[in-house]
Amino acid sequence: MASTPTARLAVLRKTVSRGALLELMAQLPRCLVGMEACSGAHQLARDLQPLGHQPRIMMPKFVIPYRRNQKNDGNDAEAICEAVGRPNMRFVPIKSVEQQAVLVVHRVRKELVELRNGQINQARSLLAEFGVVIAVGRYRFRQQIGAALDDPRVPELARQVLHEVNARIRALDEDILAYDRRISAQVRDSAAMQRIVAVCGVGPITASAVVASVGDAKLFKNGRQFAAWLGLVPRQFSTGGKPVLGRITKQGDVYLRTLLIHGARSALLALTRRDDKLSRWASALIARRGFKKACVALAAKNARVIWALLAKGEAFQLDRAAA
């Protein structure tokens, strides 16, 4: 549904097919167009911009409070029309074709990683049926799978099938490595990604995913707002002037948040063996709050640093990051 920013009454109610939507929108005056984030929303927003419209994409959970009656297409359209005109509404940045192309690489790679993990866990569980136990972890699996398949306790039929499973795992390793190399090549050609990859706990995959997902970091007012967008800030349940903070909100992009936390975990293991300002901060935090909470804290700090690097175009400085 489309509306002008000041409109309060519905002036047009019409159901159109996807193919006829742009033709209809071309006949309408300049409008503020609201839509929920979904597959195809970014392309539709890009198609509406040349027509003079102002497309705005919103997360579905921000639209739900404005739906007054039961869920159907008409009530959803009214809720979207009401939500898009709210002055404090938060919108999803419209991604370019280039950004979405990079994210295609990440999404396909992520699916392959999940498939590989599933195959490894399946092989481990099937071998355990015969008393052959392989330690947890991808690298340990690679080290022990050969001896496990040669174990005399494994029947010949099961051994043949598990050899086929191991061959599929090796093929997935090669496919994932190819995507990793493609991402690394993109990072070498991007100045923004090069600035981010210098941050402790941020590798090429995280740098590429952040730049492709965020685009213009200046859309966020500050680093804390960016960290909140990633769900790395405490959840509030405050009332009566008494602040009550809980665990992190876990809102926003799960993939980016996962990359930042995993990267922070690896960085903490290295920082504890160094002696600089950031390392001392990390060691004190681990001693005070524990390793897992320190991982999340470092991920939130890295998110703020990344925002500063993207929004201000500055180079990474370790002393300032430790502040």
Salt bridges, closest charged atoms under 4 A:
ASP76 OD1 - ARG67 NH1 3.29
ASP76 OD2 - LYS71 NZ 2.63
GLU78 OE2 - ARG13 NH2 2.96
GLU78 OE1 - ARG68 NH2 3.54
GLU82 OE2 - ARG86 NH2 3.39
GLU114 OE2 - LYS110 NZ 2.68
ASP151 OD1 - ARG153 NE 3.03
GLU156 OE1 - ARG159 NH1 2.94
ASP173 OD1 - ARG116 NH1 2.81
ASP173 OD1 - ARG142 NH2 3.15
ASP180 OD1 - ARG109 NE 2.48
ASP275 OD1 - ARG280 NH1 3.11
ASP276 OD2 - ARG274 NH2 2.76
GLU314 OE1 - ARG320 NH1 3.53
